[in-house]
Structures are given as C-alpha cells and as structure tokens.
Amino acid sequence: MYPRSNQPGQIYGTAKTHKFIDMNQVNLDSLKFRPIISQIGTYTYSAAQVIGEYLKPLCNENPYIIKNTQDFANIIKAQPPLSELEEYVSYDVESLFTNIPLNDTIEYILHQV
C-alpha cells in the first residue's frame, strides 16, 4: 500500500431537482447542487481500497446496511402500505461524524467486540 499518484480529487455536483414540486420552477437562481469529490486516482485511493477490504466483513451481516438504491427500493416495496397519518421522510446529513467524540467512540467499539 503506497501512493501511486499526486493527482487531486475531482469535484463535481449533482442538481437537487427533487426539491421542486414542478420542474418549471427550476432555474439557475433557485437550483442547488450536491458537491461530490471523486478520490479515484488520488494519493489516498490505494489506502482507501485496502482499508475498505478490512471493513467489508463488518458490514456483510448487518441488517441496517443498504447496499445500493435497488436494495433500498426493494426494502420499501416490501413494507406494508402507510396509513393516512404516516409518511416517509428523508433527512440530509451535513458534516457527518464531526460531533462524535473520538475517544468515546473507540471505547464503545472496543467493548462491543
């Protein structure tokens, strides 16, 4: 495991068009983008692949892990119909894990094994 490149990550974005009720409302002033940074080819990419292989067995048997969008769609389809008082919601996550205390997290993980 060693760096193979000094290339920086590539940033691009996907438009958040799901925020509009009618597509006629979409214009450059109101459109927001979700930034995505591709790490493929960067100096940390090889390390991430090796670490990913170590972490993969921890996820395989977890019933709370969704593998991909097709898996998510199948889970939703298998659910009973919602009542009139229920609805599905989705939350955006910003700055994931920035407020999690590192030492407490490590201690928690060590006691789970």
N, CA, C and O of each residue as an XYZ file, in Angstrom:
452
protein
N       0.864     -1.171      0.000
C       0.000      0.000      0.000
C       0.906      1.229      0.000
O       1.587      1.511      0.986
N       0.907      1.944     -1.101
C       1.712      3.150     -1.205
C       1.070      4.090     -2.216
O       0.312      3.651     -3.081
N       1.372      5.387     -2.109
C       0.778      6.341     -3.051
C       1.264      6.082     -4.473
O       2.443      5.804     -4.691
N       0.356      6.174     -5.433
C       0.719      5.965     -6.830
C       0.538      7.224     -7.664
O       0.848      7.234     -8.855
N       0.038      8.283     -7.044
C      -0.253      9.484     -7.813
C      -0.249     10.683     -6.877
O      -0.383     10.529     -5.663
N      -0.098     11.849     -7.429
C      -0.257     13.075     -6.647
C      -1.409     13.904     -7.202
O      -1.487     15.111     -6.972
N      -2.295     13.247     -7.929
C      -3.446     13.915     -8.545
C      -4.456     14.316     -7.462
O      -4.761     13.511     -6.582
N      -4.972     15.532     -7.513
C      -6.009     15.925     -6.550
C      -7.352     15.295     -6.903
O      -7.560     14.843     -8.029
N      -8.264     15.270     -5.927
C      -9.603     14.776     -6.191
C     -10.339     15.674     -7.176
O     -10.058     16.868     -7.273
N     -11.277     15.092     -7.900
C     -12.072     15.839     -8.877
C     -13.422     16.172     -8.256
O     -14.105     15.279     -7.754
N     -13.814     17.430     -8.283
C     -15.098     17.831     -7.714
C     -16.112     18.055     -8.842
O     -15.805     18.636     -9.883
N     -17.300     17.583     -8.594
C     -18.424     17.835     -9.495
C     -19.681     17.869     -8.645
O     -19.599     17.687     -7.430
N     -20.814     18.092     -9.229
C     -22.036     18.175     -8.443
C     -23.226     17.599     -9.168
O     -23.251     17.508    -10.396
N     -24.215     17.211     -8.380
C     -25.489     16.769     -8.943
C     -26.555     17.761     -8.490
O     -26.539     18.223     -7.349
N     -27.460     18.077     -9.372
C     -28.507     19.055     -9.071
C     -29.567     18.450     -8.166
O     -29.946     17.291     -8.333
N     -30.042     19.232     -7.211
C     -31.106     18.805     -6.301
C     -32.460     19.201     -6.888
O     -33.121     20.109     -6.385
N     -32.860     18.520     -7.943
C     -34.130     18.853     -8.590
C     -35.326     18.303     -7.824
O     -36.455     18.728     -8.067
N     -35.103     17.370     -6.904
C     -36.211     16.800     -6.134
C     -36.820     17.808     -5.155
O     -37.872     17.540     -4.574
N     -36.189     18.934     -4.969
C     -36.689     19.962     -4.056
C     -37.828     20.782     -4.662
O     -38.447     21.587     -3.966
N     -38.106     20.585     -5.947
C     -39.126     21.382     -6.637
C     -40.382     20.545     -6.875
O     -40.300     19.364     -7.214
N     -41.528     21.162     -6.695
C     -42.801     20.488     -6.950
C     -43.028     20.362     -8.452
O     -43.507     19.334     -8.933
N     -42.686     21.396     -9.176
C     -42.893     21.434    -10.623
C     -41.554     21.760    -11.290
O     -40.868     22.689    -10.863
N     -41.179     21.025    -12.309
C     -39.898     21.251    -12.975
C     -39.830     22.616    -13.661
O     -38.737     23.072    -13.997
N     -40.959     23.273    -13.875
C     -40.954     24.617    -14.442
C     -40.389     25.645    -13.457
O     -40.022     26.750    -13.856
N     -40.319     25.282    -12.173
C     -39.763     26.170    -11.151
C     -38.232     26.177    -11.148
O     -37.611     27.053    -10.547
N     -37.634     25.203    -11.818
C     -36.180     25.069    -11.809
C     -35.544     26.158    -12.664
O     -35.859     26.293    -13.847
N     -34.641     26.940    -12.053
C     -33.850     27.925    -12.786
C     -32.499     28.050    -12.094
O     -32.320     27.520    -10.998
N     -31.563     28.729    -12.702
C     -30.209     28.814    -12.161
C     -30.146     29.512    -10.811
O     -29.257     29.223    -10.011
N     -31.076     30.427    -10.543
C     -31.052     31.137     -9.263
C     -31.527     30.259     -8.102
O     -31.048     30.401     -6.977
N     -32.457     29.363     -8.374
C     -33.023     28.552     -7.288
C     -32.426     27.146     -7.210
O     -32.682     26.433     -6.239
N     -31.658     26.737     -8.183
C     -31.109     25.391     -8.223
C     -29.917     25.265     -7.276
O     -29.033     26.122     -7.259
N     -29.904     24.198     -6.495
C     -28.783     23.926     -5.590
C     -28.117     22.635     -6.031
O     -28.748     21.757     -6.619
N     -26.817     22.538     -5.731
C     -26.051     21.367     -6.131
C     -25.502     20.646     -4.914
O     -25.153     21.265     -3.909
N     -25.433     19.334     -5.023
C     -24.804     18.499     -4.004
C     -23.377     18.249     -4.481
O     -23.181     17.586     -5.499
N     -22.372     18.770     -3.763
C     -20.987     18.572     -4.210
C     -20.524     17.136     -3.984
O     -20.834     16.532     -2.957
N     -19.791     16.602     -4.935
C     -19.234     15.258     -4.853
C     -17.757     15.361     -5.209
O     -17.391     16.011     -6.189
N     -16.914     14.720     -4.413
C     -15.479     14.713     -4.688
C     -15.057     13.280     -4.977
O     -15.154     12.414     -4.107
N     -14.595     13.030     -6.182
C     -14.113     11.710     -6.569
C     -12.658     11.584     -6.147
O     -11.825     12.423     -6.490
N     -12.361     10.535     -5.404
C     -10.990     10.304     -4.936
C     -10.228      9.324     -5.821
O      -9.073      9.007     -5.536
N     -10.860      8.840     -6.893
C     -10.203      7.874     -7.778
C      -8.944      8.499     -8.368
O      -8.984      9.589     -8.939
N      -7.840      7.796     -8.223
C      -6.578      8.266     -8.768
C      -5.795      9.188     -7.850
O      -4.702      9.621     -8.215
N      -6.315      9.503     -6.672
C      -5.588     10.370     -5.748
C      -4.560      9.557     -4.962
O      -4.542      8.329     -5.045
N      -3.719     10.229     -4.214
C      -2.664      9.537     -3.472
C      -3.211      8.705     -2.319
O      -2.500      7.836     -1.814
N      -4.442      8.935     -1.885
C      -5.025      8.137     -0.800
C      -5.925      7.006     -1.305
O      -6.435      6.227     -0.501
N      -6.127      6.904     -2.609
C      -7.077      5.943     -3.163
C      -6.684      4.495     -2.855
O      -7.537      3.701     -2.460
N      -5.415      4.143     -3.027
C      -4.967      2.774     -2.753
C      -5.164      2.417     -1.286
O      -5.593      1.309     -0.965
N      -4.852      3.350     -0.402
C      -5.034      3.102      1.035
C      -6.508      2.881      1.356
O      -6.846      2.005      2.152
N      -7.376      3.662      0.748
C      -8.811      3.510      0.989
C      -9.303      2.143      0.524
O     -10.157      1.546      1.179
N      -8.789      1.642     -0.576
C      -9.186      0.323     -1.062
C      -8.765     -0.771     -0.080
O      -9.541     -1.688      0.189
N      -7.551     -0.685      0.454
C      -7.065     -1.680      1.405
C      -7.891     -1.624      2.690
O      -8.302     -2.662      3.208
N      -8.130     -0.442      3.195
C      -8.930     -0.289      4.420
C     -10.351     -0.775      4.183
O     -10.950     -1.393      5.063
N     -10.895     -0.503      3.006
C     -12.239     -0.969      2.664
C     -12.363     -2.478      2.719
O     -13.389     -3.001      3.153
N     -11.333     -3.183      2.285
C     -11.352     -4.653      2.340
C     -11.380     -5.156      3.784
O     -12.000     -6.180      4.068
N     -10.721     -4.454      4.687
C     -10.758     -4.839      6.102
C     -12.134     -4.566      6.717
O     -12.591     -5.318      7.579
N     -12.786     -3.504      6.279
C     -14.075     -3.128      6.852
C     -15.252     -3.907      6.259
O     -16.294     -4.033      6.902
N     -15.096     -4.424      5.055
C     -16.191     -5.103      4.364
C     -16.830     -6.230      5.184
O     -18.057     -6.316      5.214
N     -16.057     -7.099      5.852
C     -16.692     -8.169      6.630
C     -17.571     -7.651      7.768
O     -18.492     -8.347      8.193
N     -17.309     -6.467      8.256
C     -18.113     -5.905      9.341
C     -19.502     -5.497      8.869
O     -20.426     -5.395      9.676
N     -19.657     -5.264      7.567
C     -20.920     -4.787      7.012
C     -21.790     -5.894      6.430
O     -23.001     -5.717      6.301
N     -21.204     -7.021      6.080
C     -21.936     -8.054      5.350
C     -23.163     -8.576      6.071
O     -24.189     -8.805      5.430
N     -23.099     -8.771      7.364
C     -24.206     -9.360      8.104
C     -25.059     -8.329      8.835
O     -25.955     -8.702      9.592
N     -24.800     -7.052      8.624
C     -25.537     -6.005      9.330
C     -26.879     -5.762      8.650
O     -26.917     -5.391      7.477
N     -28.000     -5.971      9.383
C     -29.320     -5.798      8.752
C     -29.675     -4.339      8.490
O     -30.667     -4.068      7.813
N     -28.900     -3.400      9.004
C     -29.206     -1.978      8.843
C     -28.425     -1.326      7.714
O     -28.530     -0.116      7.513
N     -27.654     -2.096      6.983
C     -26.868     -1.573      5.872
C     -27.668     -1.741      4.582
O     -28.167     -2.828      4.294
N     -27.787     -0.674      3.814
C     -28.423     -0.727      2.500
C     -27.305     -0.729      1.466
O     -26.479      0.183      1.436
N     -27.282     -1.745      0.625
C     -26.167     -1.932     -0.304
C     -26.163     -0.936     -1.457
O     -25.102     -0.462     -1.865
N     -27.359     -0.610     -1.992
C     -27.445      0.276     -3.139
C     -28.889      0.757     -3.277
O     -29.745      0.378     -2.477
N     -29.163      1.570     -4.264
C     -30.515      2.117     -4.416
C     -31.534      1.045     -4.761
O     -32.696      1.150     -4.368
N     -31.119      0.019     -5.485
C     -32.047     -1.078     -5.803
C     -32.440     -1.832     -4.543
O     -33.601     -2.203     -4.376
N     -31.482     -2.058     -3.659
C     -31.763     -2.705     -2.373
C     -32.744     -1.859     -1.563
O     -33.676     -2.390     -0.959
N     -32.534     -0.556     -1.553
C     -33.444      0.350     -0.837
C     -34.853      0.279     -1.422
O     -35.830      0.227     -0.675
N     -34.964      0.278     -2.744
C     -36.275      0.207     -3.398
C     -36.989     -1.090     -3.037
O     -38.195     -1.089     -2.792
N     -36.254     -2.188     -3.003
C     -36.855     -3.473     -2.640
C     -37.342     -3.490     -1.193
O     -38.390     -4.064     -0.896
N     -36.587     -2.866     -0.299
C     -36.991     -2.794      1.111
C     -38.281     -1.990      1.247
O     -39.195     -2.399      1.963
N     -38.360     -0.853      0.566
C     -39.560     -0.009      0.632
C     -40.771     -0.740      0.055
O     -41.862     -0.682      0.621
N     -40.577     -1.431     -1.080
C     -41.686     -2.160     -1.711
C     -42.234     -3.256     -0.799
O     -43.425     -3.562     -0.846
N     -41.375     -3.847      0.028
C     -41.782     -4.945      0.895
C     -42.537     -4.466      2.143
O     -43.111     -5.283      2.863
N     -42.544     -3.174      2.401
C     -43.214     -2.633      3.583
C     -44.720     -2.577      3.373
O     -45.185     -2.408      2.246
N     -45.487     -2.716      4.454
C     -46.941     -2.567      4.309
C     -47.293     -1.127      3.947
O     -46.521     -0.215      4.242
N     -48.432     -0.909      3.320
C     -48.820      0.467      2.958
C     -48.905      1.366      4.194
O     -49.270      0.920      5.282
N     -48.561      2.634      4.002
C     -48.631      3.598      5.102
C     -50.072      4.011      5.346
O     -50.889      4.034      4.425
N     -50.375      4.338      6.604
C     -51.706      4.873      6.897
C     -51.745      6.339      6.459
O     -50.726      6.904      6.062
N     -52.906      6.932      6.534
C     -53.046      8.344      6.152
C     -52.264      9.263      7.077
O     -51.942     10.389      6.699
N     -51.956      8.804      8.276
C     -51.220      9.625      9.247
C     -49.710      9.433      9.160
O     -48.963     10.080      9.894
N     -49.254      8.555      8.276
C     -47.830      8.277      8.155
C     -47.289      8.800      6.828
O     -48.025      8.957      5.853
N     -45.999      9.062      6.817
C     -45.331      9.443      5.575
C     -43.852      9.112      5.688
O     -43.295      9.069      6.785
N     -43.229      8.879      4.550
C     -41.789      8.667      4.518
C     -41.105     10.025      4.543
O     -41.582     10.980      3.929
N     -39.989     10.108      5.251
C     -39.208     11.339      5.275
C     -37.753     11.004      4.951
O     -37.306      9.870      5.127
N     -37.040     11.994      4.483
C     -35.630     11.858      4.179
C     -34.905     13.053      4.789
O     -35.382     14.185      4.706
N     -33.768     12.799      5.394
C     -33.004     13.873      6.021
C     -31.654     14.013      5.338
O     -30.994     13.014      5.051
N     -31.244     15.238      5.077
C     -29.903     15.488      4.561
C     -28.930     15.445      5.737
O     -29.228     15.938      6.825
N     -27.788     14.858      5.504
C     -26.754     14.791      6.531
C     -25.656     15.760      6.134
O     -25.137     15.707      5.019
N     -25.309     16.643      7.053
C     -24.230     17.588      6.804
C     -23.123     17.345      7.808
O     -23.386     17.091      8.983
N     -21.896     17.423      7.351
C     -20.731     17.283      8.223
C     -20.819     16.004      9.054
O     -20.720     16.040     10.281
N     -21.004     14.892      8.380
C     -21.164     13.607      9.043
C     -19.998     13.306      9.976
O     -18.840     13.417      9.574
N     -20.288     12.933     11.198
C     -19.346     12.492     12.225
C     -18.503     13.604     12.848
O     -17.609     13.297     13.636
N     -18.739     14.867     12.538
C     -17.861     15.904     13.095
C     -18.071     16.112     14.586
O     -17.173     16.613     15.262
N     -19.237     15.739     15.124
C     -19.510     15.966     16.540
C     -19.404     14.700     17.385
O     -19.791     14.705     18.554
N     -18.894     13.633     16.817
C     -18.753     12.386     17.563
C     -17.407     12.393     18.272
O     -16.367     12.528     17.628
N     -17.418     12.248     19.619
C     -16.143     12.247     20.355
C     -15.336     10.982     20.033
O     -15.816      9.867     20.241
N     -14.140     11.155     19.537
C     -13.321     10.051     19.055
C     -12.994      9.036     20.152
O     -13.159      7.835     19.939
N     -12.539      9.488     21.306
C     -12.153      8.553     22.372
C     -13.341      7.727     22.860
O     -13.207      6.523     23.078
N     -14.498      8.359     23.034
C     -15.698      7.628     23.452
C     -16.101      6.594     22.406
O     -16.517      5.486     22.744
N     -15.974      6.965     21.137
C     -16.320      6.046     20.055
C     -15.408      4.832     20.050
O     -15.878      3.705     19.897
N     -14.122      5.046     20.214
C     -13.162      3.937     20.251
C     -13.452      3.024     21.433
O     -13.437      1.801     21.292
N     -13.714      3.608     22.592
C     -14.044      2.808     23.783
C     -15.304      1.983     23.550
O     -15.357      0.813     23.932
N     -16.303      2.571     22.937
C     -17.553      1.860     22.646
C     -17.289      0.661     21.726
O     -17.774     -0.442     21.978
N     -16.522      0.889     20.668
C     -16.211     -0.191     19.733
C     -15.430     -1.304     20.405
O     -15.702     -2.482     20.172
N     -14.466     -0.946     21.233
C     -13.666     -1.965     21.927
C     -14.505     -2.832     22.851
O     -14.226     -4.020     23.010
N     -15.518     -2.258     23.453
C     -16.373     -3.023     24.369
C     -17.421     -3.845     23.639
O     -18.060     -4.701     24.251
N     -17.618     -3.607     22.330
C     -18.587     -4.376     21.544
C     -18.004     -5.678     21.025
O     -18.745     -6.593     20.665
N     -16.683     -5.767     20.985
C     -16.030     -6.963     20.408
C     -15.984     -8.084     21.406
O     -15.475     -9.162     21.101
